[in-house]
Amino acid sequence: MAKMMKMMQQAAGMRKQMKKMQKELEKKVVEVKSNNGKITVSARGDMSIKSITIDPSALEELKLERVEKILLTTVNAALNAAKKTAGTEMSKMQGGLGGLSEMLGNAG
């Protein structure tokens, strides 16, 4: 019974850590520029887009289809960069998760 209580306490602690991590990830921002430098996308570590900036000259120089393609590519690159940032932050917390998973493995 004591082992079960300890597991429940650890699980509650992990939930608290996860909520804290989510708030921290919201603050992490990565910025990615398109290859031509005309579009900039900022993404947060929680996989949300903070901002998109398009140089007005891009709309004059390029066809709409090309601008859309560059925008899509840049947004995806920004989200990938945000995922990497989030992964780095999550790996810092993995020690705590490892302890809990070991305990759950031992309980089975």
C-alpha positions in Angstrom: 0.0 0.0 0.0 2.9 2.4 0.8 4.3 1.7 -2.6 1.0 2.7 -4.3 0.9 5.9 -2.3 4.4 6.8 -3.3 3.5 6.1 -7.0 0.5 8.4 -6.7 2.6 11.2 -5.1 5.1 10.8 -7.9 2.4 11.0 -10.5 1.0 14.1 -9.0 4.5 15.6 -9.0 4.9 14.7 -12.6 1.6 16.4 -13.6 2.8 19.6 -11.8 6.1 19.4 -13.7 4.3 18.9 -17.0 2.1 21.9 -16.5 5.2 24.0 -15.6 6.9 22.7 -18.7 3.9 23.6 -20.9 4.1 27.2 -19.6 7.8 27.3 -20.2 7.4 26.0 -23.8 4.9 28.8 -24.5 7.7 31.3 -23.8 10.3 29.6 -26.1 10.1 31.2 -29.5 12.0 30.2 -32.6 12.2 32.4 -35.8 12.7 31.0 -39.3 13.2 33.0 -42.4 12.4 31.7 -45.9 15.4 30.9 -48.2 14.8 34.2 -50.1 14.4 36.1 -46.8 11.0 37.5 -47.7 8.9 35.6 -45.2 9.6 35.2 -41.4 7.7 32.9 -39.2 7.9 32.8 -35.4 6.7 29.7 -33.6 6.4 28.9 -29.9 7.6 25.7 -28.2 4.0 24.7 -27.7 3.6 24.4 -31.5 1.6 27.6 -32.0 2.5 30.3 -34.5 3.4 33.6 -32.9 3.7 35.7 -36.0 4.2 35.7 -39.8 5.8 38.6 -41.5 5.8 39.0 -45.3 8.1 41.5 -47.0 5.7 43.5 -49.3 8.2 43.2 -52.2 7.5 39.4 -52.2 4.0 40.2 -53.2 5.2 42.4 -56.1 8.0 40.1 -57.3 6.5 36.7 -57.0 3.2 35.0 -58.1 0.7 34.3 -55.4 1.2 30.5 -55.8 5.0 30.9 -55.2 4.4 33.1 -52.1 2.0 30.5 -50.7 4.5 27.7 -51.3 7.3 29.7 -49.6 4.9 30.5 -46.7 4.0 26.8 -46.2 7.6 25.7 -46.3 8.6 28.4 -43.8 5.8 27.6 -41.4 6.7 23.9 -41.4 10.4 24.7 -40.8 9.4 27.0 -37.9 7.2 24.2 -36.4 10.0 21.7 -36.8 12.4 24.1 -35.1 9.9 24.5 -32.3 9.6 20.7 -31.9 13.3 20.4 -31.6 13.3 23.2 -28.9 10.5 21.4 -27.1 12.3 18.1 -27.3 15.4 19.6 -25.7 13.4 21.0 -22.9 11.5 17.8 -22.4 14.7 15.7 -22.3 15.8 17.9 -19.4 12.8 16.6 -17.5 13.2 13.0 -18.6 15.1 12.0 -15.4 11.9 12.4 -13.4 9.9 10.5 -16.0 12.5 7.7 -15.9 12.1 7.3 -12.2 8.3 7.0 -12.5 8.4 4.6 -15.4 10.8 2.4 -13.5 8.5 2.4 -10.5 5.5 1.5 -12.7 7.5 -1.3 -14.4 8.4 -2.7 -11.0 4.8 -2.5 -9.9 3.6 -4.8 -12.7 
